[in-house]
Amino acid sequence: MVITATELKTNLGKYLDSVDREDVLVTKNGKIVARITRPEDNKLELLDSLVGCLEGAVDFDEARTNRLKRQ
């Protein structure tokens, strides 16, 4: 969900409650300046766990095919 900084300021509680369902992106002057996420969603940790999963140079389609095979 994308909202303005003014909207966030006016309805902070509402958007803090909605973070359980989706990330909230905050814009200022038309540019995204912040993201509110659940603290349990450590995205950097998830990315770190993916390092080294694929061997060699792999394009997007190959990566997707390999991921689907593991499921």
C-alpha positions in Angstrom: 0.0 0.0 0.0 1.3 3.4 -0.9 0.3 6.5 1.1 1.5 10.1 1.6 3.4 11.3 4.6 0.5 13.5 5.5 -1.9 10.6 5.3 0.4 8.6 7.6 0.6 11.5 10.1 -3.2 11.8 10.2 -4.0 8.1 10.5 -0.9 6.5 12.1 -2.8 3.9 14.1 -4.7 2.7 11.1 -1.5 2.1 9.1 0.3 0.5 12.0 -2.6 -2.0 12.2 -2.5 -2.7 8.5 1.2 -3.7 8.5 0.1 -7.2 9.6 -1.4 -7.6 6.1 1.0 -5.7 3.9 3.9 -3.3 3.8 3.1 0.4 3.9 5.2 2.6 1.5 5.2 6.3 2.4 5.7 9.0 -0.2 6.8 12.6 0.1 6.6 14.9 -2.9 5.7 11.9 -5.1 8.8 9.8 -4.1 8.9 6.8 -1.8 10.8 7.8 1.3 10.0 5.1 3.8 8.6 1.6 4.2 6.8 0.3 7.3 7.1 -3.5 7.7 6.6 -6.1 10.5 9.8 -6.5 12.5 9.5 -10.3 12.1 10.0 -9.9 8.3 13.8 -9.6 8.3 14.2 -9.3 4.5 18.0 -9.0 4.7 18.3 -12.3 6.6 16.1 -13.9 3.9 18.4 -12.6 1.1 21.5 -13.7 2.9 20.0 -17.2 3.1 19.7 -17.3 -0.7 23.4 -16.5 -1.4 25.0 -19.5 -3.0 21.8 -21.4 -3.8 22.5 -21.3 -7.5 25.8 -22.5 -9.0 27.5 -20.4 -11.8 25.9 -17.9 -14.0 22.2 -18.5 -14.2 19.6 -16.3 -15.9 16.1 -15.5 -14.4 14.3 -18.4 -16.2 16.9 -21.0 -15.1 16.7 -19.7 -11.5 12.9 -19.9 -11.5 13.0 -23.5 -12.9 15.5 -24.6 -10.3 13.4 -23.1 -7.5 10.3 -24.8 -8.7 12.0 -28.2 -8.9 13.0 -27.9 -5.2 9.4 -27.3 -4.1 
